[in-house]
């Protein structure tokens, strides 16, 4: 467990060089940027952004807020003409203020354990930005199980765990009168949680106890 959390701390402290041009893609209210998209880690400049499955050129960074000192996932979408300050704010407020029906009205939906919380959505630098919670060491289902060299088929107990977690969060979102507009494998994050009850060893390719989180919430709402 010590090695597990040490690796997470190392992942969360990575930064690109101070003179890296990719810093220009990040608003000045955030510092210590590090690219999170696999393709971005191989690109020396910001001109190599690719059109994502969201339909626009995009790049994602782990950043530190100058305001509270916390790490966040900052996603930038370029060439978006349909999203204004008002639309971004409306979408953000809808998710921030939604109540999780499973808590009896006493908890927020964005605190759901299988949802990546959305904190901010704004327009700046002729781009649209979305700020979500950051999870060090998180990988998408696509990266981990299809591109990660994991032998297939996956264990049945792991598949049932993934399915039940996804069904639970979709039910919670729908119960809050919102919609899960993306369930693609590259928009679902998974993290390995060390501890009792793990499915296999935490260091194995399949991983230990896996937590599934629906990512990119709010982005399709604004774009559509």
Buried (B, 14 or more C-beta within 10 A) or exposed (E): EEEBEEEBEEBBEEBBEEEBEBBEBBBEBBEBBBBBBEEBEEBEEBEEBEEBEBEBBBBBBBBBBEEEEEBBBBBBBBEBEEBEEEBBBEBBEBBBEBBBBBEEEEEBBBEBEBBBBBBBBBBBEEBBBBBBBBBBBBBBBBBBBEBBEBEEEEEEEBEEBBEEBBEBBBEBBEBBEBEBBBEEBBBBBBBBBBEEEBBBEBEEEBBBBBBBBBBBBBBBBBBE
